[in-house]
Amino acid sequence: MSRHFEILFVVITSHIATAQSLPPVDPALTVLVRDLLIEHMPKPLVETHENWDKQRVVTVGVKLHRYWLETQRDLCNDGHWHRLKIGPATQKTR
């Protein structure tokens, strides 16, 4: 397995060495490719909802009846709620 990494390392380093001698890229082509990539990206790129809307039943009070106590229960937020949504940039920089 390490032999594969050695070969990959040699290929990448040789590509980096020859990349400096390549002709410059047209800026219009760069803008066109960037716009096409942004247009065809999924929206949103990543979306997670960790522990979102997690609640538990807790005692919030006690009601006194004639001969007994009745506990009053309600739902309360529980834990740390995390929501993450990553999408492509909306502004184009030129």
C-alpha positions, 0 to 999 in steps of 0.5 A: 500500500505504501508503494502506491503512495510513493508512486502517487507522490512522484506523479504529483511532484512531477506534475507540480514541477511541470505546471509552472511551464504551462501557458497562462489561462484565459481569465474569461475561461476561468470566469465561465468555468466558475459560473458553470460550477456555481450554477450546477452545485446542489443547494444547499451543499451541506445541511444538518440538524443535530438534536434539533427540536429535542425536548423532554417532559419535566415537572414545572409545578404542583397542584394541590387537590383536597387530599393529594398533590398533582404534578404538572408536566410540560415539554422543555427544550433539552440539550444543545441544538445545532443547525448547519446549512452551507450553500454556494456563495451568492455574490459573484466576484469579478 
